[in-house]
Amino acid sequence: MSRRAPRRCSCPLPRCRLRCWGCCSTSTPTSAPPNSRRSLERYPRGVTPLPLRPASPNERLIVALDFDTLGEAIALVEALGESVCWYKVGLRMFVPEGIASVRALRERGKRVFLDLKMHDIPETVRSAARNIAEAGVEMLTVQGDADTVRAAAEGVDGRAAVLFVPMLSSQAGTNSEEVILGRGEQALQAGASGLIVSGQEVAAARRRFGDWVLLVSPGIRPSSAPTDDHKRSLTAGEAVRLGADYLVVGRPIRNAGDPRAAAEQMIAEVAQVSTVSGG
């Protein structure tokens, strides 16, 4: 029986970091065509090399732990039980609790998205990203220029997905889509694995960059909930239908009388859309 040849990564971007996720050979570096919009569009549709792709509806949901203390956060995690496996740790909790917040989630078998929007000199970002990945974080965010993104990608060295934040979800403007796609393309060229995109920009980003890019959409809400300060928010079903991989939900679950029921309702909405679309 002949042995199968190792898979080669078909990612069109330079500095491909996907080998540690199993999409290509770990021993053969991947050549890439020149940076261009056309090269991004040529990536074959339907290819999803990252195992970070959610395999089930409940894996799409990321609950934001925007608390002041770790105790409050863990109380919510325990209330949600097995319904939720992903959690976002942001500045609000990371400042008082630090990396202990990540460890507490990992000890409970949860997956961690660290949303610090790092933006500093490359050496600082590189070292911070390395420490974050070593702590077991699987997704982290950066802002800034291509050097910042490149440093973060070098720091995680394939152990976590670097997500670029082209625009905060509280911002709005007539040229939001143009700005997000332009900044997003530069970040992907520099080594980012995906983007944080809100509202209608999800569909535009999916069309522009294809299926290999991870798209995480914040500000997700139930259809009956207010939009709060997320100007370009969507419901869970809308975001999945437009192409989002992961959905970040905060207040609609944290402030619910029954957080687990609220989470499961949103998961059911995602499941319904996924069944209809075949995704």
WOSULRA-V967415 format. One record per residue. N is the residue number from 1. BURIAL is b if it has 24 or more other ideal C-beta (glycine too) atoms within 12 Angstrom, else e. Layout:
<<N;BURIAL> <N;BURIAL>>
This chain:
<<1;e> <2;e> <3;e> <4;e> <5;e> <6;e> <7;e> <8;e> <9;b> <10;b> <11;b> <12;b> <13;b> <14;b> <15;b> <16;b> <17;b> <18;b> <19;b> <20;b> <21;b> <22;e> <23;b> <24;b> <25;e> <26;e> <27;e> <28;e> <29;e> <30;b> <31;e> <32;b> <33;e> <34;e> <35;e> <36;e> <37;e> <38;e> <39;e> <40;b> <41;e> <42;e> <43;b> <44;e> <45;e> <46;e> <47;e> <48;b> <49;b> <50;b> <51;e> <52;b> <53;b> <54;b> <55;e> <56;e> <57;b> <58;b> <59;b> <60;b> <61;b> <62;b> <63;b> <64;b> <65;b> <66;b> <67;b> <68;e> <69;e> <70;b> <71;e> <72;e> <73;b> <74;b> <75;e> <76;b> <77;b> <78;e> <79;b> <80;b> <81;e> <82;e> <83;b> <84;b> <85;b> <86;b> <87;b> <88;b> <89;b> <90;b> <91;e> <92;e> <93;b> <94;b> <95;e> <96;e> <97;b> <98;e> <99;b> <100;e> <101;b> <102;b> <103;e> <104;b> <105;b> <106;e> <107;e> <108;b> <109;e> <110;b> <111;b> <112;b> <113;b> <114;b> <115;b> <116;b> <117;b> <118;b> <119;e> <120;e> <121;e> <122;b> <123;e> <124;e> <125;b> <126;b> <127;e> <128;b> <129;b> <130;b> <131;b> <132;b> <133;b> <134;e> <135;b> <136;b> <137;b> <138;b> <139;b> <140;b> <141;b> <142;b> <143;b> <144;b> <145;e> <146;b> <147;b> <148;b> <149;b> <150;b> <151;b> <152;b> <153;b> <154;b> <155;b> <156;b> <157;e> <158;b> <159;b> <160;b> <161;b> <162;b> <163;b> <164;b> <165;b> <166;b> <167;b> <168;b> <169;b> <170;e> <171;e> <172;e> <173;e> <174;e> <175;e> <176;b> <177;b> <178;e> <179;e> <180;b> <181;b> <182;e> <183;b> <184;b> <185;b> <186;b> <187;b> <188;b> <189;b> <190;b> <191;b> <192;b> <193;b> <194;b> <195;b> <196;b> <197;b> <198;b> <199;b> <200;b> <201;b> <202;b> <203;b> <204;b> <205;b> <206;b> <207;e> <208;b> <209;b> <210;b> <211;b> <212;b> <213;b> <214;b> <215;b> <216;b> <217;b> <218;b> <219;b> <220;b> <221;b> <222;b> <223;e> <224;e> <225;b> <226;e> <227;e> <228;e> <229;e> <230;b> <231;e> <232;b> <233;b> <234;b> <235;b> <236;b> <237;b> <238;b> <239;b> <240;b> <241;b> <242;b> <243;b> <244;b> <245;b> <246;b> <247;b> <248;b> <249;b> <250;b> <251;b> <252;b> <253;b> <254;b> <255;e> <256;b> <257;e> <258;e> <259;b> <260;b> <261;e> <262;b> <263;b> <264;b> <265;b> <266;b> <267;b> <268;e> <269;b> <270;b> <271;b> <272;e> <273;b> <274;b> <275;e> <276;e> <277;e> <278;e> <279;b>>
